[in-house]
Amino acid sequence: MRRVGLYAVAIAAAVLLQSTVVEFLSMAGARPNLPLLLLVALLLRLDVYESLALGFLTGLLSDLTAGTPLGLGSLGYSLVAFVIRVGTRDWVQVNYQRMLLVWAMGAVIFEGLANGILLLGAEVGLAGALFRHIIPCVLYDVGFGMLVLAALPQAWWRRL
């Protein structure tokens, strides 16, 4: 349980960084989603219930700091936590190809849900939303996550 509390503090720090510093890292309207990247990386070490709780907390903090409709982030991050954790239940080692797949899956789920709901009343069609919002965000999330993963020593991942 102490580990989950430590992860919650790390998630809160990532949410604060997302709402302040990451705004300056925007490229073509896309920004890396630090809370999503950290959540997905931590999910591989938690059980399903802890993952859902951490996903809900991540979404709630994200909703409170980003000004999005309350509950959208909680739903998105909880869904990501559930799908990733259930789908990767038997993985024990960090593998770069698997992490690429997991981050891509998490980013597609979250960005598709969040952008789909936010763009629901807009004049943007499905192709426009996909190519202008969802795909750039997914590519940025996955690329940024892989850079962070490559920069961290392998021993750090085993201690999680």
N, C-alpha and C positions, 0 to 999 in steps of 0.2 A: 504494500500500500504506500510505503514511503517513496517508492520508485514512481508511482503514478502522481504523487504530489510534486515531485521534482519535474516530471514531464509537464505537468500543468503550469508550473512556473516558467518553464522554457517556452511553452506555447503562448503564454501571456506576453513574454518578451518578444516573441516573433510577431504577434499581433500588433504590439506597439511599434515595432520596427516597420511593419507593413504600412501602418497608417501615417508614419512620419518620413522615414528615410527612403523607402522604396519608391515613393512618388517621383524621385529624381532619377530612377533607373528605367523610366519608361522609354520604350522604343516602338514607334508606330502604334501607339495607343495600348500596347501590351506591357504588363508589368509582371515580374515573378511573384508568385503567391507563396510567400515564406511560410505562413501557417500551414498551408496545404502540404508543402514539401516536408516540413518538420513532422507533421502529423503522420504522413505516409511512411516516413522513415522510422518513426517510433512504433507504428502499428505492428511491425514484425516481431516485437518483443512483448506484446500484451495479449491477454485473452480477449474474447469477443466482447464481454461486458465492459471491461476496462476501456476497450477501443471505442465502444459506443459512447461511453461517458466522456472520454477525451475528445471525441469528434463533436459531441453536442456542446461541450465547453468551448472548443475552438470556434464553432459557428456562432455561439452566443456572444463571445468577446469580439469576434469579427463584425457581427451585426451592430454591436454597440459603438464600435469605433469607426466603422465605414459609412454609417448613415444609410445602409440598405434596409429594405423592409425587414422588420424583426421576425425572425423565424426562418428566413430564406437561407442564411448561412448555416444555421443549426441543422436544417433539413439536409442541405448539401453535404456538409462535413460528416454528419452522422451516416448518410448513405454511403459516402466514400469509405468511412471507417468500417462499416458492416461488410461491404462488398470486398474490400481489400483483405480484411482479416479472415473472412470465411474462405475466400479464394486462395489465400496463401497460408493456410493453417499448418501445413507440414514443412514449411521452409525454415531452416535453422541458420544458414550461413548467408552472408551478404554476397551477392553475385551481381556484377555490374549489369549484365543483360536482364536479369530479373528485376533489378531496381529500375531500369529504364522502362520495362513493361509496366511495373507497378505504378510508377509516377505518371506514365502516359495514361493508364487506365483511370487513376484518381483524378487527373486533370481533366480528362474528357468528361467524366461523370459530373464533376463540380462545375466546370465552365459551361457545359451544355445545359445543366439545370439552371444555374444562376443567370446566364445570358439569355436562355430561352424564356425565363419568366420576366426578366427585366425588359426584353425586347418584344414582349407579347403584343403590346399596343402600338408598336412603332411601325413605320412604313417599310421596314427592312424585311425582305423575304428570307426564306430559309438559306438560300445560297449566300446572300449578303451577310447574314449573321454568322454563317459557318466560316466564310473566308475573311471577313473583316474583324470578327471578334473571337470566335471559339478557337480556330486553328492557330492564330498567332499567340494567343494566351497559352494554349497547350504546348506549343513548341518552345515558348520562352520558359515555362515552368519546367519542362523536362530538361532543356539545355542548362538552365541555371542549377537545377538539382544535380545533374551529372557532374558539373564543374565543382560543386560543393563536395559531392561524394568522392571525387578524385583527389581533392585537396586534403581530405581527412585521412589520417593513418588507419590502417585496417584494424589495429589493436583497439582503437576507440570504438569501433562498431561492435566488437566482441564484448566490450564491457557494458553496452546498453542492455 
